[in-house]
Amino acid sequence: MADSLTFEYTVRDKTGQTKTGTMTGATAKAVSDRLRESGYAPLSVTEQKESLGQKELSIPGFGGKKVGLKDLAIFARQFATMINSGLSLIRALNILAQQTENPTLADIISEVRSEVEQGRPLSSAMADHEAFPKLFIAMVKAGETAGLLDSVLIRVANTLEADLALRRKIKSAMTYPVIVLIMAVGLSSAMIIFIVPTFEGLFTSLGGELPLPTQVLVTLSELMRGFWYILLLLPIVAWKSFEYARKQPKVRFFLDQWKLKVPVFGSLFHKVALSRFTRNLGSLLKAGVPILQALEISSDTVNNGVMSNAIDDVILAVKEGESMATPLSKHEVFPPMTVQMISVGEETGAIDEMLEKISDFYDQEVEATTEQLTALLEPVMIAVLGGIVGGMVIALYMPMFKIFDLVNQ
């Protein structure tokens, strides 16, 4: 991939006014040509010299903004509209690089445009950047081959938007329990650190042996006040350790298995994985991607090791001339309804349309399951929060109940 440099330019617009700015490009001539295509008259184009500190701030992952599904969906839809309107590939990419709000994606589009200017195919230039998923690149390549880039880009946008909507539904289901859990931890910590010490002196003056729940609270309060710095670091260390462990293949596979079997949420995760697989595979096949390549990409993007292994078995079977439905039926992760619908799609020659219908069905199932979980978890989490706080209050007052009993005697 050619290096992309930053150039400072001074131009005159159609009204005669002078404007300055910066733009990335492979050479000063390439930047000048793009400025002319945009309707400006270049007066000067000079390479911008960056200091070490400026370069360090632009290191991906430490200063740049992450490119999300929403950014890619907007990019694909706008790109399709421009291509369909008759704009050249170079000019469309040039406009998108200037108007894209995400600065990281804008820089990537500029680099892609520079590569395309030098004669590389669009899909090949995109493949050099991790911001573009394999599914995106494969569909663009199929669109280039068939001469249907605009319609394929619209399909890419639809697929990414559907995946984004699916993730939002999962977040909505997880938001309430997470918020209640944070509240429970926060209230408990505040009571242990600030309220229990005010009772500790009273407990000492009373003498005698404290009830076990009260003694546990007093000991926990002393530990939290004495080692508060460790307690602050503990969640960070635990999360980093989890992130590291999750990257290990065996741990990742175990977590994927657990996600499908975990009570309450297992059904939701299963339906999400099925929806993602059928939607991605259907979109790839409809775009003209060969079935083996489409299955391989679907295996990489399904985001579940159990289902990915099942898809790999399908790939081996298809290579040997079998249908998809037969090997899918051997894996419990694929429900009989899904297998039967795929089988019908293969028999009728409309597998891509059938996969889209399956995906739509599971999207509706995910939405219904999310609503059910929210309704179920709300009273449960309130009861848990009340139980934690109420239990601590009772533990604090138990010594006083003991004194009242002694007085009454």
N, C-alpha and C positions, 0 to 999 in steps of 0.2 A: 504493500500500500504506500503510495506516495505521501511524503510529508506535506502537511497542510500548514501554511504560514499565515500570519496575521499581518494585514497591510492597512496603513492609514491612508485615506484618500480625501481629496478635495475635488468636488464636482460642481457643475452649474446645471440647474434644472431648466425646464422648458420656459419658466418665467424669467430666467436670467439671474436668479438668486444663487449664491454660493453656499454649499453645504459640505460639512466634513463628517467623517465617521470612520469605522473600521470594518474590515471584511476579511474572511479567511479564503485562501486559495493556494493553488500549487505555485503559481507565478504571478508577477505583477501584470503581465499581459492578460492572463485569464481573468483577473479581477477587473481589469479595464474593460474587457469584452462583456462581462456580466453587467457592469454599470451601464454600458451603452445599450444593452438589451433592455435594461430597466428604464431607458429614456433619459439618462444623464449624459452630460459631456464631461469626461474626466479631465481635470486640470493637472493633478499629480497623484501618483500612487507609489508609496514608499513602504518598505518592510518595517514593521514595528518591532523594536528591540525590547524584549521582556527581561526584567530582572529575575534573579534566582528566586526571590521571595514570591514574585507573581506566578512563576511556573509551579512552585510548590503548592500554591493555593488552588491551582487548577487540576491537581492530581485526582483522577476519578475515584470516587468513594470517600474523599476527604474534603472536597470543596464544591464538587459539581452536584447538580440536582439529579436525582435518579429519574430515569425514563420509565414511566409506568404504562400500564395497558391503556389508560385513558389518553395519554399523549400519542401513543402509537395509533389508536383508533381514529383520533382527530386527524392525524397526519395522513393516514390511508384514505380517509373519506375526502379530504381536501385535495389530495393528489389525484384521486380518481376524477373529481369534478374538473380539475384543470386539464387533465389529459383528454377527457370527454369533450371539453370545450375547444379543443384544437391546439392548445399550447404545446410547444415542443417539450421533450423530457427535460432538457437542460434548463429551459426558462421556468418550467414548473418547479423544479428543485430549487432554483435560485430564489423564487418568490417564497417558497415554503421555508427556506433557510432564514429569510429576513422576518417573516411574520410568526414563526413558531415561538410560543411563549417560553417553553422549556429551553434554557440556554444550552444544556448538554445535548439535547436532541438537535437543536439548531446547528451546533458545531458538527455533529455527525452527518447531518444532511449536506452541509457544505463540503465535507470530505467525500461523501458519496457522489455529489455533483462533479467534483474535481476528477474523480476516477472515471465517471461516465464521459466527461469531456475528453479524456485521453483514450476512449474507445472501449472501455470495459462494459460488459452487460450490467444492467441495474442490479440484478439478483446477485451477481458475483461481487459487486462493490458493497452491497448490503451485508454479505456474508462475512466481511472483515470486521464487523461490529457486533459485539455481544448484545447490544440493545435490541436488535431484531431477532425475534424467536425463529427457530427452524421452520415452524409452520408458515410464518410470514414470508420467509425467503423462498421456500418451496412453491408456494402459491404464486408469488411474483414471477418465478422462473417459468412456471407453467403458463402464466398469462403472457409472458414475453414470447414463448414458443408458439402459442396459438394466436397471437396478435390481438388478445382480448385483455390487455393490461388494465383498462379502466374498470371493466366489470369484475375482474378478479380482485382489484383493490377494494371495491365496494363490498365484496364477499369477505375480504380480510377484515374490514372495519366491522361488519356485522358479527363476525366470529369473535373478535376481540371485545366488542361491546357486550355480547352475550356472556362471555367469560367474566367480564368485569361485574356484570349484574349478579352473576352467580356468587362471586366472592363477597359482594355487598350483603347478599342474603345470609351468608355464613356469619359475617361480622355482626349482623343485626341479631342473630341468634345467640352469639357469644357475648355481646356487649353487656347485657343485663347481669348475667352471673358474674362477669369479671368486675363490674362496678360494685356489686354487692360484696364481693370478696374483698376488694380494696377497702371498702367502708368498714367491713368487719375487722380487718387487720388494723386499720387506722384507729378505730374506736377502742379496740382492745389494747393496742399499744399505748394510746393516750391515757387510758384508765390505769394501766400497769405502771407507767412512768410517773404520772402526776397525781393520781388519786390514791393509789395504794400506799405511798409513803406517808400521806397525812393520817392514815389509819394505823400505820405501823407503830407510832409512839403510843397510841391508845392501847394497842394490843399488848405492848410490852408492860405498860402500867397495870394491866389487868392480871398479869401473871398466869401461871398455869399453862397447860399444853393447848396449843391452837389446833382447831379442827384441820384435817388433812387438806381440804380444798383451800382454806385460808393460808396454810403454811406454804402450799405450792405457789399461790399468788405472791406472797411476800418474798419467797426465794427467787421467783421469776423477775420480780421488780428489782431486786438487788443485782441480779445478773444483767438485766437490760440497762440499768443505770451505770454499772461498772464497766460493761463491755459494749457500749453503744456503737463504737466505731466498727467493731466486728460485725454487729448486726446490720449496719449500713452497707458493709461490703459483701455480706453473705448473699443477698439476692443477685448482685452483679456477678459474683463468682459462680453462683449456681446457674445463672442464665448463660454465661459464656461457656461453662462446662457442657451444658445441654446442647448449645449450638455446635460445639466441637464434636460431641458424641453423635449428634444427628447426621453429621457428614460421613460417618463411618457406615459402609454398606450394610453390615449385619445389623447395626443399631437402627438404621433407617428402615430396613425391611421389617424388623420387629415392631417398630412404631407404626408402620403402615398396616401391619396385621392387627395391632391393637386398636387402631382408629376404626377399623371396620367392625370390631366386636365390642367396643366399649358401650356400656349401657347408655341409653337415651340418645347420645350423639352418633353412635355407630351407623344407624340407618341413614342419617343425614349425610355423613361423609361418604357412604356407599353410593347414594344417589348422585351426589356431586361428581364423583369419579366416573360413574356411568354416563352422566350428561356430558362431561368434558370429552370423554373418549369418543362417543358417537357424534358429537358436534364437530370435533376436529377432523375425524376420519371422513365424515360426510362432506365437509367443506373442502378438504384436500381432493377427494375423488371428483367432486363437482367442478373443481378448478382444472381438472385434467392431469393431476399428479398420478403417476403409475401406482398401482395398488400396493406393491411391496414397499415402495418408498413412503407411501401414505401411512402404512401400518407401522413402519419404523419410526416415523415422526410422531405418530399417535402414542407409541410406546414411551417415547422420551418425554412427551408433554402431558401425559395423564396424571403424573405426580402421585403415583401410588405403586409401590414395588410389587404388590400381589397382582394387581391388574396388569402391570407391565410384563411380568413373567408370563401371564396367560396370553397376552398379545404376541409375545415372542414365539410361543408355541404355534399360534395361528400363522405367523410368518413362515415358519418351517413347513407347516402343512400346505400353505399356498404355493410355496416353491416346488413342492412335490405334486402339485396339480389338484389338491383338494379344495373344497369350499371353505369359507370362513366359519360357517355355522357349526360344522362337525367338531373341530377342536375347541370352539368356545363352549360347547355343551359339556365338555369334560371338566370345566372349572366352575366351582360353586359361586364364584364372584360375579358370574353373569347369570342373571335370572332366566328361567325358561322363556318368559315372554320376549325378552330382548333377543334371545337366540332364535326363536321362531320368526320374529319380525325380520331379522337379518336374513334368515333362510328364504323367506318369501321375497325379499328384495333382490336376492341373488337369482332366484328363479324367474322373476319378472324383468330383470335387467334394470331395475330402478333402485339399486342399493343406496345411492347417494340420497335420494328423496326419502327412503325408508329410514335411514340413519338420522336425518333431520327431524322426522316425526318422532323417533325414539327420544332424541335430545329434547324436543319440545315437551314431551310427556314427562321426562324426569325434571325438567325445569319447573313445571307445575307442581310436581311432587315435592321438590325442594322448598318451594314457596309455602305449600300446605304444611310440610313438616316443621318449617321455621315458625310459622304461626302457632302450631300446636305446642312446640317446645317453649316458646315465650309465655304462652298461657299457663303451661305446667310449672315452669321454673319460678315464675313470679311469687306465688305463695310459698313455695318450698324455700326459696332464698330468704324471704322475709322471716320465715320460721327459724331458719338457721341463724340469721343475724340476731333475732330476738333471743334465741337460746344462748348464744355466746355472751351477749351483754347481760342478760338476766342471770345466767349462771355465775358470772363474775360478781354481780351485785349481791347475790345470795351468799357467796363465799365470803364477801367482806362483812356481812352482817351476822354471820353464824356465831362468832365469839360473843356478840351482844345478846343473842338469843340464849346463849349458855348462861350468861350472867343473870338474865331475867329469871331463868329457871332456878338458879341458886337462891335468888332473893325470895322467890315465891315459896321455896322450901323452908 
